[in-house]
């Protein structure tokens, strides 16, 4: 018995390759849009003094957490403004070229919120 790869096999293979090549970028772009929409809404609802629990409800679990010293100057926010009440931790939420950041003080209350835009 000889295995024959006819035109039907190649047509199906091309369809699968096309779906992969087109589908992955479309899925990625749709997910980025969804995340940006969620993070913009969440950031607009967060107020200074809010708890970590409220931030997680609005924004979801962070993609990364950093102690404030990682910014190089623990007394400054990512935008260069002085921090209020001392910084303990930053929650970071990532989208393409725009990380969203929420900063907490020693009492786990929001002292800064914003995002960084890549130059």
N, CA, C and O atoms as a GROMACS GRO file, in nm:
protein
  476
    1UNK      N    1   0.084  -0.117   0.000
    1UNK     CA    2   0.000   0.000   0.000
    1UNK      C    3   0.089   0.124   0.000
    1UNK      O    4   0.180   0.136   0.082
    2UNK      N    5   0.063   0.213  -0.090
    2UNK     CA    6   0.144   0.333  -0.104
    2UNK      C    7   0.064   0.454  -0.055
    2UNK      O    8  -0.054   0.470  -0.089
    3UNK      N    9   0.130   0.537   0.024
    3UNK     CA   10   0.067   0.657   0.077
    3UNK      C   11   0.074   0.767  -0.028
    3UNK      O   12   0.181   0.801  -0.077
    4UNK      N   13  -0.041   0.822  -0.061
    4UNK     CA   14  -0.047   0.927  -0.163
    4UNK      C   15  -0.089   1.058  -0.098
    4UNK      O   16  -0.192   1.066  -0.030
    5UNK      N   17  -0.009   1.160  -0.120
    5UNK     CA   18  -0.043   1.293  -0.071
    5UNK      C   19  -0.104   1.371  -0.187
    5UNK      O   20  -0.032   1.434  -0.266
    6UNK      N   21  -0.233   1.367  -0.194
    6UNK     CA   22  -0.303   1.432  -0.305
    6UNK      C   23  -0.334   1.577  -0.277
    6UNK      O   24  -0.292   1.632  -0.175
    7UNK      N   25  -0.406   1.638  -0.368
    7UNK     CA   26  -0.438   1.780  -0.355
    7UNK      C   27  -0.522   1.812  -0.231
    7UNK      O   28  -0.513   1.923  -0.178
    8UNK      N   29  -0.604   1.718  -0.185
    8UNK     CA   30  -0.686   1.743  -0.067
    8UNK      C   31  -0.598   1.762   0.056
    8UNK      O   32  -0.626   1.848   0.140
    9UNK      N   33  -0.490   1.682   0.067
    9UNK     CA   34  -0.398   1.695   0.180
    9UNK      C   35  -0.334   1.834   0.179
    9UNK      O   36  -0.326   1.899   0.283
   10UNK      N   37  -0.289   1.880   0.063
   10UNK     CA   38  -0.222   2.010   0.054
   10UNK      C   39  -0.319   2.125   0.079
   10UNK      O   40  -0.281   2.226   0.139
   11UNK      N   41  -0.443   2.112   0.034
   11UNK     CA   42  -0.543   2.215   0.060
   11UNK      C   43  -0.571   2.226   0.210
   11UNK      O   44  -0.579   2.337   0.263
   12UNK      N   45  -0.586   2.113   0.277
   12UNK     CA   46  -0.610   2.114   0.422
   12UNK      C   47  -0.489   2.170   0.496
   12UNK      O   48  -0.505   2.245   0.593
   13UNK      N   49  -0.370   2.136   0.452
   13UNK     CA   50  -0.248   2.186   0.515
   13UNK      C   51  -0.237   2.337   0.499
   13UNK      O   52  -0.201   2.407   0.593
   14UNK      N   53  -0.268   2.387   0.381
   14UNK     CA   54  -0.264   2.532   0.358
   14UNK      C   55  -0.366   2.605   0.444
   14UNK      O   56  -0.337   2.713   0.495
   15UNK      N   57  -0.484   2.548   0.463
   15UNK     CA   58  -0.586   2.609   0.547
   15UNK      C   59  -0.536   2.616   0.692
   15UNK      O   60  -0.552   2.719   0.757
   16UNK      N   61  -0.477   2.509   0.741
   16UNK     CA   62  -0.425   2.507   0.878
   16UNK      C   63  -0.313   2.609   0.894
   16UNK      O   64  -0.311   2.682   0.992
   17UNK      N   65  -0.221   2.614   0.801
   17UNK     CA   66  -0.111   2.711   0.807
   17UNK      C   67  -0.166   2.854   0.804
   17UNK      O   68  -0.122   2.939   0.880
   18UNK      N   69  -0.262   2.879   0.716
   18UNK     CA   70  -0.323   3.011   0.707
   18UNK      C   71  -0.388   3.050   0.839
   18UNK      O   72  -0.371   3.162   0.887
   19UNK      N   73  -0.464   2.957   0.898
   19UNK     CA   74  -0.530   2.985   1.026
   19UNK      C   75  -0.429   3.015   1.137
   19UNK      O   76  -0.453   3.102   1.221
   20UNK      N   77  -0.318   2.945   1.137
   20UNK     CA   78  -0.215   2.969   1.238
   20UNK      C   79  -0.150   3.105   1.215
   20UNK      O   80  -0.135   3.183   1.309
   21UNK      N   81  -0.111   3.133   1.092
   21UNK     CA   82  -0.040   3.258   1.060
   21UNK      C   83  -0.129   3.380   1.084
   21UNK      O   84  -0.082   3.483   1.132
   22UNK      N   85  -0.256   3.370   1.051
   22UNK     CA   86  -0.347   3.483   1.069
   22UNK      C   87  -0.409   3.481   1.210
   22UNK      O   88  -0.427   3.586   1.271
   23UNK      N   89  -0.441   3.365   1.259
   23UNK     CA   90  -0.512   3.352   1.386
   23UNK      C   91  -0.434   3.398   1.507
   23UNK      O   92  -0.489   3.465   1.594
   24UNK      N   93  -0.308   3.364   1.514
   24UNK     CA   94  -0.228   3.402   1.631
   24UNK      C   95  -0.216   3.553   1.645
   24UNK      O   96  -0.241   3.605   1.754
   25UNK      N   97  -0.178   3.628   1.541
   25UNK     CA   98  -0.172   3.775   1.557
   25UNK      C   99  -0.308   3.838   1.587
   25UNK      O  100  -0.316   3.933   1.665
   26UNK      N  101  -0.415   3.786   1.526
   26UNK     CA  102  -0.548   3.841   1.553
   26UNK      C  103  -0.587   3.816   1.698
   26UNK      O  104  -0.639   3.906   1.764
   27UNK      N  105  -0.561   3.697   1.749
   27UNK     CA  106  -0.590   3.665   1.889
   27UNK      C  107  -0.508   3.754   1.981
   27UNK      O  108  -0.561   3.806   2.079
   28UNK      N  109  -0.380   3.772   1.951
   28UNK     CA  110  -0.292   3.854   2.035
   28UNK      C  111  -0.342   3.999   2.038
   28UNK      O  112  -0.351   4.059   2.145
   29UNK      N  113  -0.376   4.054   1.922
   29UNK     CA  114  -0.424   4.192   1.914
   29UNK      C  115  -0.556   4.209   1.990
   29UNK      O  116  -0.575   4.309   2.059
   30UNK      N  117  -0.645   4.113   1.977
   30UNK     CA  118  -0.773   4.120   2.048
   30UNK      C  119  -0.750   4.114   2.198
   30UNK      O  120  -0.817   4.185   2.274
   31UNK      N  121  -0.658   4.032   2.243
   31UNK     CA  122  -0.627   4.022   2.385
   31UNK      C  123  -0.565   4.152   2.437
   31UNK      O  124  -0.598   4.196   2.547
   32UNK      N  125  -0.476   4.214   2.359
   32UNK     CA  126  -0.417   4.342   2.399
   32UNK      C  127  -0.525   4.449   2.411
   32UNK      O  128  -0.524   4.528   2.506
   33UNK      N  129  -0.617   4.452   2.319
   33UNK     CA  130  -0.728   4.548   2.324
   33UNK      C  131  -0.812   4.527   2.450
   33UNK      O  132  -0.847   4.623   2.518
   34UNK      N  133  -0.843   4.401   2.481
   34UNK     CA  134  -0.922   4.367   2.599
   34UNK      C  135  -0.849   4.410   2.726
   34UNK      O  136  -0.911   4.468   2.816
   35UNK      N  137  -0.719   4.381   2.735
   35UNK     CA  138  -0.642   4.417   2.854
   35UNK      C  139  -0.634   4.569   2.871
   35UNK      O  140  -0.653   4.620   2.981
   36UNK      N  141  -0.605   4.642   2.762
   36UNK     CA  142  -0.596   4.788   2.772
   36UNK      C  143  -0.728   4.847   2.818
   36UNK      O  144  -0.730   4.939   2.900
   37UNK      N  145  -0.838   4.796   2.766
   37UNK     CA  146  -0.969   4.845   2.806
   37UNK      C  147  -0.993   4.818   2.955
   37UNK      O  148  -1.041   4.906   3.027
   38UNK      N  149  -0.960   4.699   3.000
   38UNK     CA  150  -0.978   4.664   3.142
   38UNK      C  151  -0.889   4.749   3.232
   38UNK      O  152  -0.935   4.801   3.333
   39UNK      N  153  -0.762   4.765   3.195
   39UNK     CA  154  -0.668   4.840   3.278
   39UNK      C  155  -0.701   4.989   3.280
   39UNK      O  156  -0.689   5.052   3.384
   40UNK      N  157  -0.743   5.045   3.167
   40UNK     CA  158  -0.784   5.186   3.165
   40UNK      C  159  -0.904   5.210   3.256
   40UNK      O  160  -0.908   5.307   3.331
   41UNK      N  161  -1.002   5.120   3.248
   41UNK     CA  162  -1.120   5.132   3.334
   41UNK      C  163  -1.080   5.116   3.481
   41UNK      O  164  -1.119   5.197   3.565
   42UNK      N  165  -1.003   5.012   3.512
   42UNK     CA  166  -0.962   4.988   3.649
   42UNK      C  167  -0.884   5.105   3.707
   42UNK      O  168  -0.909   5.148   3.820
   43UNK      N  169  -0.790   5.158   3.629
   43UNK     CA  170  -0.709   5.270   3.676
   43UNK      C  171  -0.796   5.394   3.702
   43UNK      O  172  -0.770   5.469   3.796
   44UNK      N  173  -0.899   5.413   3.621
   44UNK     CA  174  -0.987   5.529   3.641
   44UNK      C  175  -1.072   5.515   3.767
   44UNK      O  176  -1.117   5.616   3.823
   45UNK      N  177  -1.095   5.393   3.814
   45UNK     CA  178  -1.178   5.369   3.932
   45UNK      C  179  -1.097   5.367   4.063
   45UNK      O  180  -1.153   5.384   4.171
   46UNK      N  181  -0.967   5.347   4.053
   46UNK     CA  182  -0.882   5.340   4.172
   46UNK      C  183  -0.861   5.480   4.227
   46UNK      O  184  -0.834   5.574   4.152
   47UNK      N  185  -0.873   5.494   4.358
   47UNK     CA  186  -0.852   5.621   4.426
   47UNK      C  187  -0.735   5.608   4.524
   47UNK      O  188  -0.705   5.498   4.571
   48UNK      N  189  -0.670   5.719   4.553
   48UNK     CA  190  -0.563   5.718   4.651
   48UNK      C  191  -0.619   5.667   4.784
   48UNK      O  192  -0.726   5.710   4.828
   49UNK      N  193  -0.546   5.577   4.847
   49UNK     CA  194  -0.591   5.520   4.974
   49UNK      C  195  -0.666   5.389   4.960
   49UNK      O  196  -0.695   5.325   5.061
   50UNK      N  197  -0.697   5.347   4.836
   50UNK     CA  198  -0.765   5.219   4.816
   50UNK      C  199  -0.674   5.104   4.858
   50UNK      O  200  -0.552   5.117   4.856
   51UNK      N  201  -0.734   4.992   4.893
   51UNK     CA  202  -0.659   4.874   4.938
   51UNK      C  203  -0.610   4.790   4.820
   51UNK      O  204  -0.657   4.807   4.707
   52UNK      N  205  -0.516   4.700   4.849
   52UNK     CA  206  -0.469   4.607   4.745
   52UNK      C  207  -0.583   4.522   4.694
   52UNK      O  208  -0.591   4.492   4.574
   53UNK      N  209  -0.673   4.481   4.785
   53UNK     CA  210  -0.785   4.395   4.745
   53UNK      C  211  -0.873   4.464   4.642
   53UNK      O  212  -0.918   4.401   4.546
   54UNK      N  213  -0.898   4.594   4.661
   54UNK     CA  214  -0.981   4.667   4.564
   54UNK      C  215  -0.910   4.676   4.429
   54UNK      O  216  -0.972   4.664   4.324
   55UNK      N  217  -0.778   4.698   4.432
   55UNK     CA  218  -0.701   4.705   4.308
   55UNK      C  219  -0.710   4.572   4.234
   55UNK      O  220  -0.727   4.570   4.112
   56UNK      N  221  -0.697   4.461   4.306
   56UNK     CA  222  -0.704   4.329   4.242
   56UNK      C  223  -0.843   4.303   4.185
   56UNK      O  224  -0.856   4.244   4.078
   57UNK      N  225  -0.947   4.349   4.254
   57UNK     CA  226  -1.083   4.333   4.201
   57UNK      C  227  -1.098   4.410   4.069
   57UNK      O  228  -1.157   4.359   3.974
   58UNK      N  229  -1.043   4.532   4.064
   58UNK     CA  230  -1.058   4.616   3.945
   58UNK      C  231  -0.963   4.578   3.832
   58UNK      O  232  -1.001   4.583   3.715
   59UNK      N  233  -0.841   4.541   3.866
   59UNK     CA  234  -0.737   4.520   3.764
   59UNK      C  235  -0.700   4.373   3.744
   59UNK      O  236  -0.642   4.338   3.641
   60UNK      N  237  -0.734   4.288   3.839
   60UNK     CA  238  -0.692   4.149   3.833
   60UNK      C  239  -0.557   4.132   3.902
   60UNK      O  240  -0.499   4.229   3.953
   61UNK      N  241  -0.508   4.010   3.904
   61UNK     CA  242  -0.376   3.983   3.963
   61UNK      C  243  -0.269   4.053   3.879
   61UNK      O  244  -0.278   4.053   3.756
   62UNK      N  245  -0.169   4.113   3.944
   62UNK     CA  246  -0.066   4.182   3.867
   62UNK      C  247   0.022   4.085   3.789
   62UNK      O  248   0.039   3.970   3.828
   63UNK      N  249   0.077   4.134   3.679
   63UNK     CA  250   0.172   4.055   3.602
   63UNK      C  251   0.306   4.048   3.673
   63UNK      O  252   0.380   3.951   3.658
   64UNK      N  253   0.337   4.152   3.751
   64UNK     CA  254   0.463   4.155   3.827
   64UNK      C  255   0.445   4.244   3.948
   64UNK      O  256   0.364   4.338   3.948
   65UNK      N  257   0.520   4.214   4.051
   65UNK     CA  258   0.527   4.302   4.167
   65UNK      C  259   0.674   4.336   4.190
   65UNK      O  260   0.761   4.250   4.178
   66UNK      N  261   0.699   4.461   4.222
   66UNK     CA  262   0.836   4.507   4.245
   66UNK      C  263   0.842   4.587   4.373
   66UNK      O  264   0.749   4.660   4.406
   67UNK      N  265   0.953   4.572   4.445
   67UNK     CA  266   0.972   4.666   4.555
   67UNK      C  267   1.013   4.798   4.493
   67UNK      O  268   1.067   4.800   4.382
   68UNK      N  269   0.988   4.904   4.560
   68UNK     CA  270   1.005   5.037   4.499
   68UNK      C  271   1.150   5.072   4.468
   68UNK      O  272   1.175   5.156   4.381
   69UNK      N  273   1.244   5.011   4.535
   69UNK     CA  274   1.385   5.042   4.510
   69UNK      C  275   1.428   5.003   4.370
   69UNK      O  276   1.531   5.050   4.323
   70UNK      N  277   1.351   4.918   4.303
   70UNK     CA  278   1.389   4.873   4.169
   70UNK      C  279   1.388   4.989   4.070
   70UNK      O  280   1.451   4.980   3.965
   71UNK      N  281   1.316   5.096   4.101
   71UNK     CA  282   1.309   5.211   4.010
   71UNK      C  283   1.436   5.295   4.016
   71UNK      O  284   1.454   5.386   3.935
   72UNK      N  285   1.523   5.265   4.112
   72UNK     CA  286   1.648   5.340   4.122
   72UNK      C  287   1.640   5.449   4.227
   72UNK      O  288   1.742   5.485   4.285
   73UNK      N  289   1.522   5.503   4.250
   73UNK     CA  290   1.505   5.605   4.353
   73UNK      C  291   1.376   5.577   4.428
   73UNK      O  292   1.268   5.609   4.378
   74UNK      N  293   1.384   5.517   4.547
   74UNK     CA  294   1.262   5.479   4.619
   74UNK      C  295   1.176   5.598   4.660
   74UNK      O  296   1.063   5.577   4.705
   75UNK      N  297   1.225   5.720   4.646
   75UNK     CA  298   1.145   5.836   4.686
   75UNK      C  299   1.068   5.897   4.568
   75UNK      O  300   0.995   5.994   4.586
   76UNK      N  301   1.084   5.841   4.448
   76UNK     CA  302   1.017   5.897   4.330
   76UNK      C  303   0.924   5.795   4.266
   76UNK      O  304   0.952   5.675   4.265
   77UNK      N  305   0.812   5.844   4.211
   77UNK     CA  306   0.722   5.763   4.131
   77UNK      C  307   0.785   5.744   3.993
   77UNK      O  308   0.883   5.811   3.960
   78UNK      N  309   0.730   5.653   3.911
   78UNK     CA  310   0.783   5.636   3.775
   78UNK      C  311   0.779   5.764   3.692
   78UNK      O  312   0.857   5.777   3.597
   79UNK      N  313   0.689   5.858   3.726
   79UNK     CA  314   0.684   5.983   3.650
   79UNK      C  315   0.777   6.090   3.707
   79UNK      O  316   0.778   6.203   3.660
   80UNK      N  317   0.858   6.054   3.811
   80UNK     CA  318   0.956   6.146   3.867
   80UNK      C  319   0.903   6.232   3.980
   80UNK      O  320   0.977   6.312   4.037
   81UNK      N  321   0.775   6.217   4.014
   81UNK     CA  322   0.716   6.295   4.123
   81UNK      C  323   0.746   6.229   4.258
   81UNK      O  324   0.758   6.107   4.265
   82UNK      N  325   0.757   6.309   4.364
   82UNK     CA  326   0.784   6.251   4.496
   82UNK      C  327   0.672   6.158   4.541
   82UNK      O  328   0.555   6.186   4.516
   83UNK      N  329   0.707   6.050   4.606
   83UNK     CA  330   0.609   5.956   4.661
   83UNK      C  331   0.558   6.009   4.795
   83UNK      O  332   0.631   6.074   4.869
   84UNK      N  333   0.432   5.980   4.824
   84UNK     CA  334   0.373   6.017   4.952
   84UNK      C  335   0.371   5.895   5.043
   84UNK      O  336   0.331   5.787   5.000
   85UNK      N  337   0.412   5.910   5.166
   85UNK     CA  338   0.397   5.805   5.265
   85UNK      C  339   0.492   5.689   5.253
   85UNK      O  340   0.475   5.590   5.322
   86UNK      N  341   0.591   5.696   5.169
   86UNK     CA  342   0.686   5.586   5.156
   86UNK      C  343   0.629   5.473   5.073
   86UNK      O  344   0.514   5.433   5.092
   87UNK      N  345   0.707   5.422   4.984
   87UNK     CA  346   0.664   5.317   4.893
   87UNK      C  347   0.707   5.181   4.945
   87UNK      O  348   0.820   5.163   4.990
   88UNK      N  349   0.616   5.086   4.938
   88UNK     CA  350   0.647   4.948   4.976
   88UNK      C  351   0.654   4.858   4.853
   88UNK      O  352   0.744   4.774   4.843
   89UNK      N  353   0.559   4.875   4.760
   89UNK     CA  354   0.547   4.780   4.649
   89UNK      C  355   0.474   4.842   4.531
   89UNK      O  356   0.386   4.927   4.548
   90UNK      N  357   0.511   4.799   4.411
   90UNK     CA  358   0.441   4.837   4.288
   90UNK      C  359   0.376   4.713   4.229
   90UNK      O  360   0.437   4.606   4.223
   91UNK      N  361   0.250   4.727   4.185
   91UNK     CA  362   0.184   4.624   4.104
   91UNK      C  363   0.196   4.671   3.960
   91UNK      O  364   0.168   4.786   3.928
   92UNK      N  365   0.238   4.580   3.873
   92UNK     CA  366   0.255   4.614   3.732
   92UNK      C  367   0.168   4.524   3.645
   92UNK      O  368   0.162   4.403   3.663
   93UNK      N  369   0.102   4.588   3.551
   93UNK     CA  370   0.015   4.520   3.455
   93UNK      C  371   0.065   4.557   3.316
   93UNK      O  372   0.074   4.675   3.282
   94UNK      N  373   0.098   4.457   3.236
   94UNK     CA  374   0.165   4.484   3.109
   94UNK      C  375   0.072   4.471   2.989
   94UNK      O  376  -0.006   4.377   2.977
   95UNK      N  377   0.084   4.569   2.900
   95UNK     CA  378   0.029   4.560   2.765
   95UNK      C  379   0.141   4.606   2.672
   95UNK      O  380   0.247   4.650   2.719
   96UNK      N  381   0.120   4.597   2.545
   96UNK     CA  382   0.225   4.630   2.448
   96UNK      C  383   0.265   4.777   2.462
   96UNK      O  384   0.183   4.866   2.438
   97UNK      N  385   0.389   4.802   2.500
   97UNK     CA  386   0.450   4.934   2.513
   97UNK      C  387   0.383   5.025   2.616
   97UNK      O  388   0.406   5.146   2.614
   98UNK      N  389   0.302   4.969   2.707
   98UNK     CA  390   0.235   5.056   2.805
   98UNK      C  391   0.211   4.978   2.935
   98UNK      O  392   0.104   4.919   2.952
   99UNK      N  393   0.310   4.977   3.026
   99UNK     CA  394   0.285   4.912   3.155
   99UNK      C  395   0.204   5.003   3.248
   99UNK      O  396   0.234   5.122   3.262
  100UNK      N  397   0.102   4.946   3.310
  100UNK     CA  398   0.020   5.016   3.408
  100UNK      C  399   0.078   4.984   3.545
  100UNK      O  400   0.116   4.870   3.572
  101UNK      N  401   0.086   5.086   3.633
  101UNK     CA  402   0.152   5.069   3.762
  101UNK      C  403   0.062   5.125   3.873
  101UNK      O  404   0.007   5.234   3.860
  102UNK      N  405   0.050   5.048   3.981
  102UNK     CA  406  -0.017   5.095   4.101
  102UNK      C  407   0.082   5.077   4.215
  102UNK      O  408   0.135   4.967   4.235
  103UNK      N  409   0.107   5.184   4.291
  103UNK     CA  410   0.206   5.182   4.398
  103UNK      C  411   0.137   5.186   4.533
  103UNK      O  412   0.040   5.260   4.554
  104UNK      N  413   0.189   5.105   4.626
  104UNK     CA  414   0.132   5.094   4.760
  104UNK      C  415   0.232   5.142   4.865
  104UNK      O  416   0.354   5.131   4.847
  105UNK      N  417   0.178   5.195   4.976
  105UNK     CA  418   0.262   5.238   5.088
  105UNK      C  419   0.280   5.123   5.187
  105UNK      O  420   0.243   5.009   5.159
  106UNK      N  421   0.336   5.154   5.301
  106UNK     CA  422   0.363   5.053   5.404
  106UNK      C  423   0.236   4.990   5.460
  106UNK      O  424   0.240   4.880   5.514
  107UNK      N  425   0.123   5.058   5.447
  107UNK     CA  426  -0.006   5.008   5.497
  107UNK      C  427  -0.086   4.940   5.386
  107UNK      O  428  -0.205   4.913   5.402
  108UNK      N  429  -0.021   4.913   5.272
  108UNK     CA  430  -0.087   4.850   5.156
  108UNK      C  431  -0.203   4.932   5.102
  108UNK      O  432  -0.307   4.877   5.064
  109UNK      N  433  -0.184   5.063   5.100
  109UNK     CA  434  -0.282   5.155   5.042
  109UNK      C  435  -0.222   5.223   4.920
  109UNK      O  436  -0.101   5.248   4.916
  110UNK      N  437  -0.305   5.253   4.822
  110UNK     CA  438  -0.258   5.315   4.698
  110UNK      C  439  -0.205   5.455   4.727
  110UNK      O  440  -0.273   5.537   4.789
  111UNK      N  441  -0.083   5.482   4.680
  111UNK     CA  442  -0.027   5.617   4.691
  111UNK      C  443   0.005   5.676   4.552
  111UNK      O  444   0.035   5.794   4.540
  112UNK      N  445  -0.001   5.593   4.449
  112UNK     CA  446   0.023   5.642   4.312
  112UNK      C  447  -0.035   5.542   4.214
  112UNK      O  448  -0.037   5.422   4.240
  113UNK      N  449  -0.083   5.593   4.103
  113UNK     CA  450  -0.133   5.508   3.993
  113UNK      C  451  -0.102   5.577   3.864
  113UNK      O  452  -0.102   5.700   3.857
  114UNK      N  453  -0.076   5.500   3.762
  114UNK     CA  454  -0.048   5.559   3.632
  114UNK      C  455   0.007   5.455   3.538
  114UNK      O  456  -0.004   5.334   3.560
  115UNK      N  457   0.067   5.504   3.431
  115UNK     CA  458   0.128   5.414   3.334
  115UNK      C  459   0.249   5.481   3.274
  115UNK      O  460   0.265   5.603   3.281
  116UNK      N  461   0.333   5.400   3.216
  116UNK     CA  462   0.451   5.451   3.148
  116UNK      C  463   0.433   5.426   2.999
  116UNK      O  464   0.384   5.320   2.958
  117UNK      N  465   0.472   5.524   2.920
  117UNK     CA  466   0.466   5.507   2.775
  117UNK      C  467   0.609   5.502   2.724
  117UNK      O  468   0.691   5.588   2.757
  118UNK      N  469   0.638   5.403   2.644
  118UNK     CA  470   0.772   5.389   2.589
  118UNK      C  471   0.802   5.505   2.496
  118UNK      O  472   0.719   5.543   2.414
  119UNK      N  473   0.922   5.560   2.508
  119UNK     CA  474   0.955   5.677   2.422
  119UNK      C  475   0.967   5.641   2.275
  119UNK      O  476   0.994   5.728   2.192
   0.00000   0.00000   0.00000
